[in-house]
Amino acid sequence: MANGPISQREQLSGCRRIVIKVGTRLITDGATGLNTGFLDSLARQMSQLREQNHEFIIVTSGSIFLGRRILALDRHEDTLPLRQAAAATGQPALMRHWSEALRHRGLICAQILLTQDDVSDRRRYLNVRNTIEALLRRRVIPIINENDSVSTEGITFDENDKLAALVASTIQADLAIYLSDQQGLFTANPLVDPDAKLVSQVRPEEDYSACAEGAGGPESKGGMSAKLVAATTLADCGIPVVMAHGRTEHVVTRLIAGENLGTFFVPRPPLQARKLWIATAATPVGHLVVDDGARRALLRPDGASLLPIGITEIRGRFLAGDLVRILGPEGTEVARGLSNYASDEVERIRGAHTSQIADLLGHVAHHEVVHRDNMVLAEQLNGR
């Protein structure tokens, strides 16, 4: 992208594949359940923009909110099983509203429900990507939500902010738009600080985490902090992000036209597909602690692979091909990458020269424990 916030925003008109994340408080109406007026407005904008060769993927919240209303649950009934029951009850109603709004604009949608495991496993991750690709080729709009009713670790995607980031990285989106009931990122909480100012642009080297304190409302799971983590993670991986108020008139159309609305997150150079998965979707299952020489080698501009000689400690059990965290001597994360060896093999070769691998293991699968091509540095793992 060109230099300068205005020119960078103007280039958003060239973004073809766009993920739109819609939060609970934006699409719900306390009186009637769901804000059908908002759904119709968004459907109208997508219908018009698709004629300009844009394609859309929606990540939506709202199933738990609708399910709680249908089941007549009061606010104190908030156990995990009841939330999952509410999600199972509310999801069909949520999809019905989306389907009707899009159908009135001549659009077809499809439902996809995901869990963390669906994107942490490389094979399932690729299956998810292929399914979404097939739908987009047939001009179908995927409507994606977390599969809250079966998620074994609770309701985990932070109001779907993280899920939207995972989806955007999975399909290598050109742009992610986070729509909520907030104008964007502020220098302080605007609900309590009258001097809070909207941040128009966030560059990769800027840290606004202290400005994002505050939780979501009673019907939502996330807050600005979760949105900021998701947005900076995507921008660090090369995908531009905009946060904006979803009820701003023609908000999506105006954002794609380059209008200065909300908060724009300037992206770094994009990552390759495999590194994008490592940075955003895969879950580390072990740790490799390295000495200072190895740490400095990994951080060099030309980069180095991780060799056995630089490894001082192995934590956890993992198999060849699993994702591991690489930690410096002081315990700070340096990088993440795919291990070429299982943990018991790394234990046997740690501290050794590559020429000794065959004698120690009886075979040489790779000279590197983690190859540079299968590694992402910590600076591109913002917030994860």
Short mmCIF file of the C-alpha atoms (twelve columns), coordinates in Angstrom:
data_MODEL
# 
_entry.id   MODEL 
# 
loop_
_atom_site.group_PDB 
_atom_site.id 
_atom_site.type_symbol 
_atom_site.label_atom_id 
_atom_site.label_alt_id 
_atom_site.label_comp_id 
_atom_site.label_asym_id 
_atom_site.label_seq_id 
_atom_site.Cartn_x 
_atom_site.Cartn_y 
_atom_site.Cartn_z 
_atom_site.pdbx_PDB_model_num 
ATOM 1   C CA . MET A 1   0.000   0.000   0.000  1 
ATOM 2   C CA . ALA A 2   1.094   3.569   -0.615 1 
ATOM 3   C CA . ASN A 3   2.218   5.872   2.152  1 
ATOM 4   C CA . GLY A 4   -0.261  8.039   4.038  1 
ATOM 5   C CA . PRO A 5   -3.548  7.135   5.724  1 
ATOM 6   C CA . ILE A 6   -5.797  8.642   3.039  1 
ATOM 7   C CA . SER A 7   -4.159  6.851   0.120  1 
ATOM 8   C CA . GLN A 8   -4.127  3.586   2.057  1 
ATOM 9   C CA . ARG A 9   -7.830  3.858   2.766  1 
ATOM 10  C CA . GLU A 10  -8.547  4.717   -0.850 1 
ATOM 11  C CA . GLN A 11  -6.955  1.457   -1.890 1 
ATOM 12  C CA . LEU A 12  -9.643  -0.446  0.021  1 
ATOM 13  C CA . SER A 13  -11.828 -0.089  -3.072 1 
ATOM 14  C CA . GLY A 14  -9.587  -2.694  -4.673 1 
ATOM 15  C CA . CYS A 15  -10.225 -5.244  -1.915 1 
ATOM 16  C CA . ARG A 16  -12.209 -8.086  -3.444 1 
ATOM 17  C CA . ARG A 17  -12.651 -10.601 -0.624 1 
ATOM 18  C CA . ILE A 18  -14.085 -8.962  2.488  1 
ATOM 19  C CA . VAL A 19  -14.945 -10.416 5.894  1 
ATOM 20  C CA . ILE A 20  -17.558 -8.484  7.877  1 
ATOM 21  C CA . LYS A 21  -17.880 -9.221  11.575 1 
ATOM 22  C CA . VAL A 22  -21.194 -8.236  13.187 1 
ATOM 23  C CA . GLY A 23  -21.582 -8.206  16.985 1 
ATOM 24  C CA . THR A 24  -24.565 -9.075  19.159 1 
ATOM 25  C CA . ARG A 25  -25.306 -5.570  20.409 1 
ATOM 26  C CA . LEU A 26  -25.350 -4.270  16.852 1 
ATOM 27  C CA . ILE A 27  -27.841 -6.715  15.360 1 
ATOM 28  C CA . THR A 28  -30.124 -7.148  18.373 1 
ATOM 29  C CA . ASP A 29  -32.991 -4.968  19.490 1 
ATOM 30  C CA . GLY A 30  -34.008 -5.126  23.129 1 
ATOM 31  C CA . ALA A 31  -37.683 -4.713  22.270 1 
ATOM 32  C CA . THR A 32  -38.186 -7.114  19.358 1 
ATOM 33  C CA . GLY A 33  -35.182 -9.442  19.450 1 
ATOM 34  C CA . LEU A 34  -33.286 -8.820  16.220 1 
ATOM 35  C CA . ASN A 35  -32.655 -5.547  14.409 1 
ATOM 36  C CA . THR A 36  -34.036 -6.534  11.012 1 
ATOM 37  C CA . GLY A 37  -33.551 -2.987  9.738  1 
ATOM 38  C CA . PHE A 38  -29.796 -3.313  10.169 1 
ATOM 39  C CA . LEU A 39  -29.755 -6.714  8.465  1 
ATOM 40  C CA . ASP A 40  -31.663 -5.300  5.502  1 
ATOM 41  C CA . SER A 41  -29.323 -2.307  5.242  1 
ATOM 42  C CA . LEU A 42  -26.255 -4.546  5.243  1 
ATOM 43  C CA . ALA A 43  -27.839 -6.891  2.695  1 
ATOM 44  C CA . ARG A 44  -28.631 -3.940  0.428  1 
ATOM 45  C CA . GLN A 45  -25.052 -2.672  0.584  1 
ATOM 46  C CA . MET A 46  -23.602 -6.110  -0.139 1 
ATOM 47  C CA . SER A 47  -25.959 -6.586  -3.074 1 
ATOM 48  C CA . GLN A 48  -24.854 -3.295  -4.617 1 
ATOM 49  C CA . LEU A 49  -21.157 -3.836  -3.903 1 
ATOM 50  C CA . ARG A 50  -21.157 -7.323  -5.358 1 
ATOM 51  C CA . GLU A 51  -21.890 -5.758  -8.736 1 
ATOM 52  C CA . GLN A 52  -18.474 -4.090  -8.345 1 
ATOM 53  C CA . ASN A 53  -16.797 -7.518  -7.977 1 
ATOM 54  C CA . HIS A 54  -16.628 -7.553  -4.172 1 
ATOM 55  C CA . GLU A 55  -17.422 -10.793 -2.339 1 
ATOM 56  C CA . PHE A 56  -18.432 -11.085 1.298  1 
ATOM 57  C CA . ILE A 57  -18.190 -13.464 4.228  1 
ATOM 58  C CA . ILE A 58  -20.225 -12.648 7.341  1 
ATOM 59  C CA . VAL A 59  -19.150 -13.627 10.851 1 
ATOM 60  C CA . THR A 60  -22.175 -13.119 13.062 1 
ATOM 61  C CA . SER A 61  -22.997 -13.270 16.740 1 
ATOM 62  C CA . GLY A 62  -26.478 -13.292 18.249 1 
ATOM 63  C CA . SER A 63  -27.501 -16.945 18.580 1 
ATOM 64  C CA . ILE A 64  -27.164 -17.015 22.373 1 
ATOM 65  C CA . PHE A 65  -29.084 -13.747 22.722 1 
ATOM 66  C CA . LEU A 66  -31.965 -15.027 20.582 1 
ATOM 67  C CA . GLY A 67  -31.936 -18.427 22.254 1 
ATOM 68  C CA . ARG A 68  -32.174 -16.898 25.711 1 
ATOM 69  C CA . ARG A 69  -35.258 -14.971 24.618 1 
ATOM 70  C CA . ILE A 70  -36.867 -18.037 23.052 1 
ATOM 71  C CA . LEU A 71  -36.175 -20.145 26.169 1 
ATOM 72  C CA . ALA A 72  -37.219 -17.273 28.464 1 
ATOM 73  C CA . LEU A 73  -34.005 -17.494 30.480 1 
ATOM 74  C CA . ASP A 74  -33.377 -14.749 32.993 1 
ATOM 75  C CA . ARG A 75  -30.011 -13.061 33.396 1 
ATOM 76  C CA . HIS A 76  -29.024 -15.199 36.379 1 
ATOM 77  C CA . GLU A 77  -29.399 -18.440 34.419 1 
ATOM 78  C CA . ASP A 78  -25.976 -18.359 32.824 1 
ATOM 79  C CA . THR A 79  -24.356 -21.779 33.194 1 
ATOM 80  C CA . LEU A 80  -22.352 -23.188 30.289 1 
ATOM 81  C CA . PRO A 81  -24.969 -25.876 29.474 1 
ATOM 82  C CA . LEU A 82  -27.709 -23.236 29.375 1 
ATOM 83  C CA . ARG A 83  -25.619 -20.961 27.145 1 
ATOM 84  C CA . GLN A 84  -25.016 -23.886 24.822 1 
ATOM 85  C CA . ALA A 85  -28.717 -24.739 24.864 1 
ATOM 86  C CA . ALA A 86  -29.509 -21.108 24.065 1 
ATOM 87  C CA . ALA A 87  -27.033 -21.177 21.180 1 
ATOM 88  C CA . ALA A 88  -28.607 -24.343 19.767 1 
ATOM 89  C CA . THR A 89  -32.079 -22.797 20.048 1 
ATOM 90  C CA . GLY A 90  -31.158 -19.359 18.764 1 
ATOM 91  C CA . GLN A 91  -28.973 -20.351 15.801 1 
ATOM 92  C CA . PRO A 92  -31.880 -21.450 13.521 1 
ATOM 93  C CA . ALA A 93  -33.715 -18.203 14.268 1 
ATOM 94  C CA . LEU A 94  -30.573 -16.166 13.597 1 
ATOM 95  C CA . MET A 95  -30.022 -17.875 10.251 1 
ATOM 96  C CA . ARG A 96  -33.656 -17.435 9.279  1 
ATOM 97  C CA . HIS A 97  -33.372 -13.674 9.747  1 
ATOM 98  C CA . TRP A 98  -30.115 -13.512 7.784  1 
ATOM 99  C CA . SER A 99  -31.529 -15.679 4.999  1 
ATOM 100 C CA . GLU A 100 -34.664 -13.572 4.659  1 
ATOM 101 C CA . ALA A 101 -32.760 -10.278 4.614  1 
ATOM 102 C CA . LEU A 102 -30.378 -11.528 1.922  1 
ATOM 103 C CA . ARG A 103 -33.074 -13.262 -0.127 1 
ATOM 104 C CA . HIS A 104 -34.998 -9.992  -0.423 1 
ATOM 105 C CA . ARG A 105 -31.879 -8.554  -2.106 1 
ATOM 106 C CA . GLY A 106 -31.435 -11.502 -4.440 1 
ATOM 107 C CA . LEU A 107 -28.624 -13.063 -2.399 1 
ATOM 108 C CA . ILE A 108 -28.134 -16.646 -1.224 1 
ATOM 109 C CA . CYS A 109 -26.416 -17.545 2.046  1 
ATOM 110 C CA . ALA A 110 -25.040 -20.693 3.665  1 
ATOM 111 C CA . GLN A 111 -24.420 -21.524 7.319  1 
ATOM 112 C CA . ILE A 112 -21.014 -22.610 8.631  1 
ATOM 113 C CA . LEU A 113 -20.499 -23.351 12.343 1 
ATOM 114 C CA . LEU A 114 -16.914 -23.623 13.571 1 
ATOM 115 C CA . THR A 115 -14.965 -24.506 16.708 1 
ATOM 116 C CA . GLN A 116 -11.336 -23.802 17.559 1 
ATOM 117 C CA . ASP A 117 -10.433 -27.390 16.631 1 
ATOM 118 C CA . ASP A 118 -11.714 -26.831 13.091 1 
ATOM 119 C CA . VAL A 119 -8.968  -24.311 12.418 1 
ATOM 120 C CA . SER A 120 -6.218  -25.562 14.741 1 
ATOM 121 C CA . ASP A 121 -5.897  -28.816 12.795 1 
ATOM 122 C CA . ARG A 122 -4.206  -28.142 9.453  1 
ATOM 123 C CA . ARG A 123 -6.285  -30.659 7.474  1 
ATOM 124 C CA . ARG A 124 -9.606  -29.435 8.863  1 
ATOM 125 C CA . TYR A 125 -8.422  -25.853 8.380  1 
ATOM 126 C CA . LEU A 126 -7.883  -26.562 4.678  1 
ATOM 127 C CA . ASN A 127 -11.303 -28.231 4.463  1 
ATOM 128 C CA . VAL A 128 -12.912 -25.104 5.932  1 
ATOM 129 C CA . ARG A 129 -11.072 -22.950 3.404  1 
ATOM 130 C CA . ASN A 130 -12.109 -25.190 0.500  1 
ATOM 131 C CA . THR A 131 -15.757 -25.101 1.585  1 
ATOM 132 C CA . ILE A 132 -15.792 -21.312 1.791  1 
ATOM 133 C CA . GLU A 133 -14.010 -21.057 -1.564 1 
ATOM 134 C CA . ALA A 134 -16.625 -23.328 -3.169 1 
ATOM 135 C CA . LEU A 135 -19.460 -21.179 -1.814 1 
ATOM 136 C CA . LEU A 136 -17.873 -17.937 -2.992 1 
ATOM 137 C CA . ARG A 137 -17.341 -19.338 -6.487 1 
ATOM 138 C CA . ARG A 138 -21.086 -19.955 -6.621 1 
ATOM 139 C CA . ARG A 139 -21.860 -16.427 -5.393 1 
ATOM 140 C CA . VAL A 140 -23.132 -17.690 -2.035 1 
ATOM 141 C CA . ILE A 141 -22.478 -15.587 1.079  1 
ATOM 142 C CA . PRO A 142 -21.131 -17.741 3.946  1 
ATOM 143 C CA . ILE A 143 -22.676 -16.846 7.313  1 
ATOM 144 C CA . ILE A 144 -20.272 -18.072 9.992  1 
ATOM 145 C CA . ASN A 145 -20.739 -18.419 13.735 1 
ATOM 146 C CA . GLU A 146 -19.017 -20.329 16.499 1 
ATOM 147 C CA . ASN A 147 -20.582 -23.732 17.139 1 
ATOM 148 C CA . ASP A 148 -21.336 -22.741 20.731 1 
ATOM 149 C CA . SER A 149 -23.620 -25.722 21.338 1 
ATOM 150 C CA . VAL A 150 -20.766 -28.258 21.057 1 
ATOM 151 C CA . SER A 151 -17.670 -26.227 21.955 1 
ATOM 152 C CA . THR A 152 -15.945 -28.355 24.591 1 
ATOM 153 C CA . GLU A 153 -14.051 -25.491 26.210 1 
ATOM 154 C CA . GLY A 154 -16.942 -23.122 26.637 1 
ATOM 155 C CA . ILE A 155 -17.801 -20.067 24.621 1 
ATOM 156 C CA . THR A 156 -14.290 -19.282 23.483 1 
ATOM 157 C CA . PHE A 157 -14.118 -16.891 20.548 1 
ATOM 158 C CA . ASP A 158 -14.616 -13.597 22.476 1 
ATOM 159 C CA . GLU A 159 -17.825 -12.397 20.804 1 
ATOM 160 C CA . ASN A 160 -16.502 -13.900 17.555 1 
ATOM 161 C CA . ASP A 161 -13.788 -11.251 17.227 1 
ATOM 162 C CA . LYS A 162 -11.114 -13.932 17.168 1 
ATOM 163 C CA . LEU A 163 -13.268 -16.146 14.941 1 
ATOM 164 C CA . ALA A 164 -13.530 -13.358 12.363 1 
ATOM 165 C CA . ALA A 165 -9.738  -13.015 12.387 1 
ATOM 166 C CA . LEU A 166 -9.336  -16.762 11.919 1 
ATOM 167 C CA . VAL A 167 -11.802 -16.779 9.032  1 
ATOM 168 C CA . ALA A 168 -10.093 -13.801 7.382  1 
ATOM 169 C CA . SER A 169 -6.709  -15.497 7.629  1 
ATOM 170 C CA . THR A 170 -8.086  -18.860 6.487  1 
ATOM 171 C CA . ILE A 171 -9.448  -17.472 3.222  1 
ATOM 172 C CA . GLN A 172 -6.684  -14.859 2.852  1 
ATOM 173 C CA . ALA A 173 -9.162  -11.992 2.852  1 
ATOM 174 C CA . ASP A 174 -8.241  -8.642  1.354  1 
ATOM 175 C CA . LEU A 175 -10.031 -6.719  4.115  1 
ATOM 176 C CA . ALA A 176 -11.724 -7.344  7.468  1 
ATOM 177 C CA . ILE A 177 -14.419 -4.962  8.715  1 
ATOM 178 C CA . TYR A 178 -15.446 -5.089  12.375 1 
ATOM 179 C CA . LEU A 179 -18.875 -3.515  12.835 1 
ATOM 180 C CA . SER A 180 -20.141 -2.851  16.349 1 
ATOM 181 C CA . ASP A 181 -21.993 -0.227  18.386 1 
ATOM 182 C CA . GLN A 182 -18.732 1.733   18.770 1 
ATOM 183 C CA . GLN A 183 -17.218 4.199   16.306 1 
ATOM 184 C CA . GLY A 184 -13.828 2.544   16.576 1 
ATOM 185 C CA . LEU A 185 -10.841 2.599   18.917 1 
ATOM 186 C CA . PHE A 186 -10.621 5.566   21.292 1 
ATOM 187 C CA . THR A 187 -7.701  6.947   23.291 1 
ATOM 188 C CA . ALA A 188 -9.733  6.102   26.421 1 
ATOM 189 C CA . ASN A 189 -13.114 4.615   27.262 1 
ATOM 190 C CA . PRO A 190 -15.536 7.200   25.798 1 
ATOM 191 C CA . LEU A 191 -18.274 6.085   28.198 1 
ATOM 192 C CA . VAL A 192 -16.319 7.346   31.201 1 
ATOM 193 C CA . ASP A 193 -13.814 9.838   29.761 1 
ATOM 194 C CA . PRO A 194 -15.270 12.897  27.982 1 
ATOM 195 C CA . ASP A 195 -11.825 13.722  26.577 1 
ATOM 196 C CA . ALA A 196 -11.509 10.393  24.750 1 
ATOM 197 C CA . LYS A 197 -10.723 10.830  21.053 1 
ATOM 198 C CA . LEU A 198 -11.263 8.480   18.150 1 
ATOM 199 C CA . VAL A 199 -8.050  6.927   16.802 1 
ATOM 200 C CA . SER A 200 -8.250  7.217   13.013 1 
ATOM 201 C CA . GLN A 201 -5.282  4.980   12.236 1 
ATOM 202 C CA . VAL A 202 -3.144  2.376   13.997 1 
ATOM 203 C CA . ARG A 203 0.271   1.530   12.578 1 
ATOM 204 C CA . PRO A 204 1.953   -1.841  13.243 1 
ATOM 205 C CA . GLU A 205 4.511   -0.345  15.623 1 
ATOM 206 C CA . GLU A 206 1.876   1.432   17.757 1 
ATOM 207 C CA . ASP A 207 0.454   -0.134  20.931 1 
ATOM 208 C CA . TYR A 208 -3.035  0.964   21.965 1 
ATOM 209 C CA . SER A 209 -3.777  -1.960  24.293 1 
ATOM 210 C CA . ALA A 210 -4.072  0.345   27.306 1 
ATOM 211 C CA . CYS A 211 -6.856  2.237   25.518 1 
ATOM 212 C CA . ALA A 212 -9.007  -0.854  25.010 1 
ATOM 213 C CA . GLU A 213 -9.910  -1.659  28.601 1 
ATOM 214 C CA . GLY A 214 -13.546 -2.428  29.269 1 
ATOM 215 C CA . ALA A 215 -15.752 -5.459  28.742 1 
ATOM 216 C CA . GLY A 216 -18.678 -6.113  26.488 1 
ATOM 217 C CA . GLY A 217 -22.279 -5.739  27.532 1 
ATOM 218 C CA . PRO A 218 -24.371 -8.392  29.289 1 
ATOM 219 C CA . GLU A 219 -25.507 -10.001 26.050 1 
ATOM 220 C CA . SER A 220 -22.063 -10.143 24.422 1 
ATOM 221 C CA . LYS A 221 -18.811 -11.922 25.154 1 
ATOM 222 C CA . GLY A 222 -16.221 -9.535  23.815 1 
ATOM 223 C CA . GLY A 223 -15.159 -5.943  24.194 1 
ATOM 224 C CA . MET A 224 -12.769 -3.486  22.598 1 
ATOM 225 C CA . SER A 225 -9.808  -5.413  23.985 1 
ATOM 226 C CA . ALA A 226 -10.781 -8.572  22.072 1 
ATOM 227 C CA . LYS A 227 -11.409 -6.546  18.924 1 
ATOM 228 C CA . LEU A 228 -8.031  -4.837  19.218 1 
ATOM 229 C CA . VAL A 229 -6.207  -8.162  19.605 1 
ATOM 230 C CA . ALA A 230 -7.994  -9.573  16.560 1 
ATOM 231 C CA . ALA A 231 -7.407  -6.451  14.465 1 
ATOM 232 C CA . THR A 232 -3.717  -6.133  15.286 1 
ATOM 233 C CA . THR A 233 -3.159  -9.854  14.675 1 
ATOM 234 C CA . LEU A 234 -4.668  -9.572  11.204 1 
ATOM 235 C CA . ALA A 235 -2.815  -6.345  10.390 1 
ATOM 236 C CA . ASP A 236 0.450   -7.935  11.520 1 
ATOM 237 C CA . CYS A 237 -0.261  -10.768 9.076  1 
ATOM 238 C CA . GLY A 238 -0.852  -8.373  6.181  1 
ATOM 239 C CA . ILE A 239 -4.644  -8.021  6.178  1 
ATOM 240 C CA . PRO A 240 -6.021  -4.463  6.569  1 
ATOM 241 C CA . VAL A 241 -8.749  -3.986  9.169  1 
ATOM 242 C CA . VAL A 242 -11.307 -1.269  9.825  1 
ATOM 243 C CA . MET A 243 -13.415 -0.913  12.988 1 
ATOM 244 C CA . ALA A 244 -16.535 1.212   12.596 1 
ATOM 245 C CA . HIS A 245 -20.038 1.820   13.938 1 
ATOM 246 C CA . GLY A 246 -22.393 -0.522  12.123 1 
ATOM 247 C CA . ARG A 247 -25.359 1.828   12.234 1 
ATOM 248 C CA . THR A 248 -23.539 4.578   10.360 1 
ATOM 249 C CA . GLU A 249 -25.492 5.093   7.141  1 
ATOM 250 C CA . HIS A 250 -24.070 3.046   4.224  1 
ATOM 251 C CA . VAL A 251 -21.071 2.228   6.407  1 
ATOM 252 C CA . VAL A 252 -19.694 -0.679  4.360  1 
ATOM 253 C CA . THR A 253 -20.097 1.137   1.059  1 
ATOM 254 C CA . ARG A 254 -18.381 4.224   2.445  1 
ATOM 255 C CA . LEU A 255 -15.524 2.272   4.021  1 
ATOM 256 C CA . ILE A 256 -14.783 0.417   0.804  1 
ATOM 257 C CA . ALA A 257 -14.868 3.747   -1.035 1 
ATOM 258 C CA . GLY A 258 -12.039 4.904   1.244  1 
ATOM 259 C CA . GLU A 259 -13.986 7.311   3.448  1 
ATOM 260 C CA . ASN A 260 -12.286 8.184   6.729  1 
ATOM 261 C CA . LEU A 261 -14.652 6.396   9.117  1 
ATOM 262 C CA . GLY A 262 -13.750 4.460   12.239 1 
ATOM 263 C CA . THR A 263 -10.249 3.136   12.930 1 
ATOM 264 C CA . PHE A 264 -8.013  1.803   10.158 1 
ATOM 265 C CA . PHE A 265 -5.287  -0.718  11.022 1 
ATOM 266 C CA . VAL A 266 -2.356  -0.407  8.637  1 
ATOM 267 C CA . PRO A 267 -1.153  -3.874  7.564  1 
ATOM 268 C CA . ARG A 268 2.368   -5.231  7.435  1 
ATOM 269 C CA . PRO A 269 3.517   -7.044  4.269  1 
ATOM 270 C CA . PRO A 270 1.355   -10.176 3.866  1 
ATOM 271 C CA . LEU A 271 2.415   -13.615 5.046  1 
ATOM 272 C CA . GLN A 272 2.388   -16.736 2.905  1 
ATOM 273 C CA . ALA A 273 -0.616  -19.027 3.416  1 
ATOM 274 C CA . ARG A 274 1.172   -21.566 5.610  1 
ATOM 275 C CA . LYS A 275 2.678   -18.883 7.837  1 
ATOM 276 C CA . LEU A 276 -0.728  -17.214 8.038  1 
ATOM 277 C CA . TRP A 277 -2.139  -20.425 9.506  1 
ATOM 278 C CA . ILE A 278 0.743   -20.651 11.978 1 
ATOM 279 C CA . ALA A 279 0.250   -17.036 13.055 1 
ATOM 280 C CA . THR A 280 -3.517  -17.021 13.456 1 
ATOM 281 C CA . ALA A 281 -5.124  -20.445 13.617 1 
ATOM 282 C CA . ALA A 282 -2.830  -23.198 14.858 1 
ATOM 283 C CA . THR A 283 -2.535  -23.959 18.586 1 
ATOM 284 C CA . PRO A 284 0.966   -24.597 20.020 1 
ATOM 285 C CA . VAL A 285 1.335   -27.890 21.887 1 
ATOM 286 C CA . GLY A 286 4.892   -27.600 23.209 1 
ATOM 287 C CA . HIS A 287 7.819   -25.286 23.897 1 
ATOM 288 C CA . LEU A 288 11.449  -25.182 22.830 1 
ATOM 289 C CA . VAL A 289 13.760  -23.027 24.957 1 
ATOM 290 C CA . VAL A 290 16.813  -21.713 23.101 1 
ATOM 291 C CA . ASP A 291 20.047  -20.032 24.114 1 
ATOM 292 C CA . ASP A 292 20.794  -16.389 23.373 1 
ATOM 293 C CA . GLY A 293 22.835  -17.189 20.277 1 
ATOM 294 C CA . ALA A 294 19.933  -19.059 18.705 1 
ATOM 295 C CA . ARG A 295 17.522  -16.304 19.714 1 
ATOM 296 C CA . ARG A 296 19.640  -13.658 17.998 1 
ATOM 297 C CA . ALA A 297 20.028  -15.833 14.895 1 
ATOM 298 C CA . LEU A 298 16.258  -16.240 14.587 1 
ATOM 299 C CA . LEU A 299 15.739  -12.481 14.879 1 
ATOM 300 C CA . ARG A 300 18.316  -11.507 12.231 1 
ATOM 301 C CA . PRO A 301 16.867  -9.689  9.190  1 
ATOM 302 C CA . ASP A 302 17.922  -12.555 6.923  1 
ATOM 303 C CA . GLY A 303 16.563  -15.045 9.454  1 
ATOM 304 C CA . ALA A 304 17.809  -18.488 10.416 1 
ATOM 305 C CA . SER A 305 16.239  -21.869 11.003 1 
ATOM 306 C CA . LEU A 306 16.340  -23.395 14.479 1 
ATOM 307 C CA . LEU A 307 19.118  -25.980 14.728 1 
ATOM 308 C CA . PRO A 308 19.492  -28.587 17.504 1 
ATOM 309 C CA . ILE A 309 22.621  -26.942 18.885 1 
ATOM 310 C CA . GLY A 310 20.700  -23.862 20.039 1 
ATOM 311 C CA . ILE A 311 18.016  -25.758 22.001 1 
ATOM 312 C CA . THR A 312 18.497  -25.985 25.766 1 
ATOM 313 C CA . GLU A 313 15.155  -27.359 26.991 1 
ATOM 314 C CA . ILE A 314 11.988  -29.081 25.733 1 
ATOM 315 C CA . ARG A 315 8.644   -28.538 27.464 1 
ATOM 316 C CA . GLY A 316 5.572   -30.621 26.731 1 
ATOM 317 C CA . ARG A 317 5.058   -33.580 24.416 1 
ATOM 318 C CA . PHE A 318 4.522   -33.145 20.692 1 
ATOM 319 C CA . LEU A 319 4.812   -35.001 17.409 1 
ATOM 320 C CA . ALA A 320 6.684   -34.137 14.239 1 
ATOM 321 C CA . GLY A 321 4.636   -31.525 12.398 1 
ATOM 322 C CA . ASP A 322 3.093   -30.042 15.555 1 
ATOM 323 C CA . LEU A 323 3.262   -26.326 16.285 1 
ATOM 324 C CA . VAL A 324 5.625   -25.275 19.082 1 
ATOM 325 C CA . ARG A 325 6.526   -22.029 20.783 1 
ATOM 326 C CA . ILE A 326 10.183  -21.029 20.686 1 
ATOM 327 C CA . LEU A 327 11.222  -19.230 23.867 1 
ATOM 328 C CA . GLY A 328 14.350  -17.250 24.635 1 
ATOM 329 C CA . PRO A 329 16.526  -17.902 27.718 1 
ATOM 330 C CA . GLU A 330 14.343  -15.585 29.815 1 
ATOM 331 C CA . GLY A 331 11.101  -17.298 28.740 1 
ATOM 332 C CA . THR A 332 9.879   -14.639 26.295 1 
ATOM 333 C CA . GLU A 333 8.346   -15.957 23.097 1 
ATOM 334 C CA . VAL A 334 10.627  -15.477 20.100 1 
ATOM 335 C CA . ALA A 335 8.688   -17.333 17.412 1 
ATOM 336 C CA . ARG A 336 6.342   -20.196 16.611 1 
ATOM 337 C CA . GLY A 337 6.927   -22.924 14.116 1 
ATOM 338 C CA . LEU A 338 6.304   -26.489 13.009 1 
ATOM 339 C CA . SER A 339 8.722   -28.972 14.542 1 
ATOM 340 C CA . ASN A 340 10.387  -31.432 12.184 1 
ATOM 341 C CA . TYR A 341 10.910  -33.848 15.071 1 
ATOM 342 C CA . ALA A 342 8.855   -35.262 17.938 1 
ATOM 343 C CA . SER A 343 9.623   -34.047 21.463 1 
ATOM 344 C CA . ASP A 344 11.459  -37.242 22.455 1 
ATOM 345 C CA . GLU A 345 13.688  -36.913 19.382 1 
ATOM 346 C CA . VAL A 346 14.415  -33.248 20.075 1 
ATOM 347 C CA . GLU A 347 15.355  -34.204 23.630 1 
ATOM 348 C CA . ARG A 348 17.978  -36.594 22.270 1 
ATOM 349 C CA . ILE A 349 19.517  -34.141 19.793 1 
ATOM 350 C CA . ARG A 350 19.237  -30.837 21.675 1 
ATOM 351 C CA . GLY A 351 22.599  -29.089 21.987 1 
ATOM 352 C CA . ALA A 352 24.112  -31.275 19.266 1 
ATOM 353 C CA . HIS A 353 25.590  -30.335 15.906 1 
ATOM 354 C CA . THR A 354 23.582  -31.280 12.827 1 
ATOM 355 C CA . SER A 355 26.340  -33.711 11.861 1 
ATOM 356 C CA . GLN A 356 25.521  -35.719 15.005 1 
ATOM 357 C CA . ILE A 357 21.797  -36.219 14.290 1 
ATOM 358 C CA . ALA A 358 22.254  -39.501 12.414 1 
ATOM 359 C CA . ASP A 359 24.338  -41.012 15.220 1 
ATOM 360 C CA . LEU A 360 21.891  -39.872 17.897 1 
ATOM 361 C CA . LEU A 361 18.645  -40.832 16.141 1 
ATOM 362 C CA . GLY A 362 19.706  -43.390 13.572 1 
ATOM 363 C CA . HIS A 363 18.250  -41.255 10.792 1 
ATOM 364 C CA . VAL A 364 18.192  -37.663 9.542  1 
ATOM 365 C CA . ALA A 365 14.732  -36.387 8.653  1 
ATOM 366 C CA . HIS A 366 15.862  -32.743 8.583  1 
ATOM 367 C CA . HIS A 367 18.919  -30.757 9.576  1 
ATOM 368 C CA . GLU A 368 16.683  -28.138 11.225 1 
ATOM 369 C CA . VAL A 369 14.332  -28.705 14.142 1 
ATOM 370 C CA . VAL A 370 12.170  -25.820 12.876 1 
ATOM 371 C CA . HIS A 371 12.752  -24.547 9.346  1 
ATOM 372 C CA . ARG A 372 12.539  -20.824 8.678  1 
ATOM 373 C CA . ASP A 373 9.825   -21.396 6.063  1 
ATOM 374 C CA . ASN A 374 7.610   -22.935 8.764  1 
ATOM 375 C CA . MET A 375 8.243   -20.247 11.380 1 
ATOM 376 C CA . VAL A 376 6.608   -16.935 12.311 1 
ATOM 377 C CA . LEU A 377 8.343   -14.408 14.567 1 
ATOM 378 C CA . ALA A 378 6.636   -13.165 17.728 1 
ATOM 379 C CA . GLU A 379 6.233   -9.634  16.340 1 
ATOM 380 C CA . GLN A 380 3.678   -11.115 13.910 1 
ATOM 381 C CA . LEU A 381 1.814   -12.896 16.702 1 
ATOM 382 C CA . ASN A 382 0.463   -9.741  18.321 1 
ATOM 383 C CA . GLY A 383 -1.910  -10.565 21.151 1 
ATOM 384 C CA . ARG A 384 -2.028  -14.331 20.657 1 
# 
